[in-house]
Structures are given as C-alpha cells and as structure tokens.
C-alpha cells in the first residue's frame, strides 16, 4: 500500500474527489463524439472475407513413434471455424468495437489483426504501425529491473533502440514510477507492473491500437486513466479497435461496433443497436422461465402457485432486456388451489451480487386484493420506471397471506432475469432522477 | 512512423518485414539472456567457465595420466580445452534451440515479431559465451607456450562455419519440436554420437595407425570433425594434420562444406515454412 501512495497519487484512498472528477470529465465525451473518418482517406484497417479455422485433433500425435506405428491412420479432428467470412473496414481515427460472447471468435480475429495468427483465406490490411494491447507486459522478465524491462518491451513492441531510449523518460513519467527504476520487477506490486506495461505500450506511438479487455485489470482509477488516454489518442487521429463484452463500455466509447457470433459477423452498426443485439443473443434464456425447475428453491404452503414470471414493455410484449430509464412491467401469473382471502402479491429485485435493490408488495402500494376462489387465475403486474444501472437483475415473485408477509403461500427466488443496458456511471446501484442547481452568493 | 506497404502478406513470418528490427530484436533478446545468466548469480561469469574447465580437467587427467592418450601430441591440453569449449558452444546453441519456442510461448502467442528471432537469439547467446570462454583458452594457450601465428586468423571463418551449422541445426530442431516432441531425446542421443565421432578427446590422425581406415571417413562425413581438425592445425600446432590431409584429399572437404550449407538451407526452409503457424501449434 505504501508504494501505491507514493507512486500513484490518483489512487490514494483520500483522493476520491479527483477520481470522481475524472469520471465526470469523460462522461461528457459521448456528446462530443465526432466522426473523424474522412470518406476519401484509405481505411486504417481493412478486413476482407477473412477465414480462420483451428483443427482440434481428437488425439494429438506428438511423437514420431506414434506416427511411425500408425502411418496410415487419418488424424481425427474437428474443425473449429473461429472466424468465418468476416468483412469490415475501420476508418482512420475511428473507435471501433468488436463484441461477442465467449468463443465467438473475437479474440482470434484480434490475433489475426495483430499478426500473431495467419489467416486461412481472405485479406487483411493494416495501414501503419499497430500496437496490440492483448496482454500487458508480455515478455517482462521478473529478474530484471524496470529500466531493462522497459527497453526490452519497447523494442519488442516495435521501437528502435534509439527511439526507446528517447521515450524512456516519458514512459516512466506516465507510469509514475521514477523512484522505482532500478527495482527488480519481481519486487513490484501487480498494479505497478501493469502501469509500467501500459505506459510502454502507449508510448509506442502506433497508428492503430488493438485493445483486448486489458482494462479488466487494475483498479477503477487506472481504468479511468487508460480510457482517458485512449480518448486522447483518438483525438489525435489514432484508430482504436476495442474487443470486449462490456456493453456499457461499447456504448460509451465506440463510434461503431461489430457483433460476432460463432465466427460470423451478425451485425455492424451503431453501438446502441449492437449492444441491444448482443444482449438478445446472450440472454435469450432470460426470457421467462415457466413451470418449476428441478432443484428450484421454493417456499410456501402452495395454496396458490406462481406458474409464470416475466417482464413486459408497456405494449405488453415480453422482454428480457431493456434500456436504463425505460418503463416496464414485472408480471407473474398465479393459480389458486384453495380459496384465499386478500393474498399479498409482491416482487423483489436483486442484482448479480445478490443485493436486494428494490421490493414492494400489494400490501404497501395497492391495498387489499379481495377474495380468490380455488381454481381461479390471476395476473399480477407491477409497473416501474427503471432507474437501475446497467446490469443483470433477477426477480423474486411472492404470494403471501395477509399480515407481515412472512406467511408465504408461494415464493420463487430469482425465477426470471432482466438485463438493463445503458451507461450512467453514478458510483452507486441506481441513477435516480436528479437535477443540480448552483446558487452563488 | 513505419510506412507499411498496403498490400503484403500480413501474418507472422520467420523474418518479418523489417530487417533492422529483426536484428535489433535478436540482439536485445540474447543480451537479456546473457545478462540474466551472469548477473543473477554471485559468481556470474565464473560459472560459465567452470563447466568446460571441470570437464577439461577430468578428461585431461583421465586421458593423459591414465590412458596416456595425449603422449607425443604437442600441446594436447590446449587442443583438448579448445575443442571442449567449441563443442560446448555447439551443444548450447543446438540443445538450447530445441525447446526455445515452447519456452517463449507467451511471447509468440501475444506479440507480432519475426519468429526466427527466437532460435537465432539462443545461438547468439551461445556465441557470446563462446567469446568469453575463448579468452580462457587463449590465456591457457599462451601460458603453455603456444606461439601466436598468422594462421590463427583461420579461426574466424572456421568458427563462422561452426556457427552456421549450429544455427542450421537449431532452426531445424526448434521448428520440428513444435510438431514432434520426441526431437528432444533424439537430439540428446545424436549429440552423444557426435561427441565421440568428433576429434574432441583425441586428435585426428595422430594416435592410432589402426584407425587410419576409419578416420578419413569421419573427417569427411562429420563437419564438426573437419572443422576441429583444421582448427587444431591452424590454432594449436602446425604439426597437426590439416583437414585436407586427414580427409585424404582437399576435394573431399567439399562434402562437409556442402553438409554445413545444406543443413543451414534445410533449417531455414523448414523454419520459414512453419513460422506462420507456430503460435497456434504450440
């Protein structure tokens, strides 16, 4: 902790104010976002009908003896088409997002772009020098000092020895590690190592930057600094290709984005529509689960049963995801097996960490619900304006006997999911409607 | 910065598209390796001398005192030490290459750089070491009364040929190891055969008339034997047979020469062919 404070003023525990300032300064960026691409300029990156497949042998023959013993046996293998006929262009100065689920081929595509994998078919052109941020600090040697590592890494990334020497001071200054130059890297904290690696990569002065979720590492302040740096580079006219599955980041930073699924390009367009499409693909299963599942935890005496739970938009369409700030109905359908007087219907919403973010019942908001006879059905809707920040939420519907709500008839925890997208960094779990007013005097 | 040609083969390759960067990287990697070896330990450079010197000591005592092998051979200890140091270089360069690509997997899978840099930097590190060790050989030679001669200059092309052979074998082994993991034991065995098939503990054409029949064959077919024989003649003592004498005729020396260049060409061809796919096959 001590070294952190010395070397990284922004990350100091006491410096929350400055972190917040950094956050707000970049949130104003989307408005200022401008297409810098000039139609006449050649694209910074052109990918044409690129294919890349991997052979996945069922049994790997790694030794000559095995080959000698079975010379005629055909190697059995599966072909994994990691990238399948992908075509796109990235204009100079564009912040381009590549999104997709795990195994969609986005990392393979990135490695093809980075020149690490050879493509099977198609053409791939990169105009200018390219700096891959695929993993930070590749080739760092823990037994060497920061000074040596910076030189080696810079040369590995494409600088000449002369250039590396010239930029050395800038690299160290950006990382804020002037005092630890001659410390061996094994004595660095992981945060310091990442900062050093990032500084080297950013100083390589590439025209095209490939970023593969490196920002998952490091603390919030560091991520903020990274993104600010990417924005600065973009303003300088550099091209940035950003691979992620964080839709919030895509909407926040990218000019355009591309969605990959099973190696194929599904859609290319505005970040917001790509984010929606991605959520559809990714959370299709989130659209209501009917009936009871084996192993489901369920509470209550079952005088009535919750048979379906889902989310609806105001038009009555079932939805699995929605934008922040929109209106939706949380719904369930119940079947009564016995007559129940004034049952209390309720919902609770929880986020991925299991924290209850909201809950309400008819007892609190609606009042007595009346008598239900055996065999009767009922649909319960709770309309709400969604002030929750982007994330995945689960709903727990409940029916209880009147009273404190402890006498459950049926309660099914986390039985349906809702994805909320849209980026409003508030530092909390909600973005409440709010206005500022500043009065002088 | 660098102006890339808009239309070119883009994937990874053996040489990349910038030869300056290629050399700069090779030198950087081998310097790092060299640095790590000597600066990580207390005795540093001394350690790299200990192994060949100890080996030399054992062989020297055993063969000169027990077997009386070097009797009548002028400056036999100098020849023994020199050939051990050269052999150490060859082993270090080639064996080091076998697993070098696997050892640098992280680099290969995450960065774009000329693939050949890796085996070449291993060979270059071995060459640095040879340079350091050869200082010890020189000191020993002068101390035991070997006269400096102009023929010492022959060492430059001879060691260059040995390095060419080592790099050729290194490229071949490193590229093949990615596909076939039993290159490692195969090369271990091959090395043993080469060691005894080369005039390292013995001096070609001097100690046994009965071997006369076999010797020209060895010197002709084993390029290491050819090189060591000529180095003995040029560096240690003029009374040693030249490679031409030992092989039987000067024309026969074309065979080891062709072998060295052929190995280099084969190694280069195989490595170049494998280079684009090394990252995904590891």
Interface residues (C-beta under 8 A of the other chain):
Chain A: X42 X54 X62 X63 X64 X65 X67 X111 X112 X114 X115 X116 X117 X118 X119 X124 X125 X126 X127 X128 X129 X130 X132 X134 X135 X138 X139 X141 X143 X144 X148 X151 X152 X155 X156 X157 X158 X160 X161 X205 X206 X207
Chain B: X1 X2 X3 X4 X6 X7 X10 X11 X12 X20 X21 X24 X25 X28 X29 X32 X35 X36 X40 X106 X107 X108 X109 X110 X111 X112 X113 X179 X180 X181 X182 X186 X276 X277 X279 X280
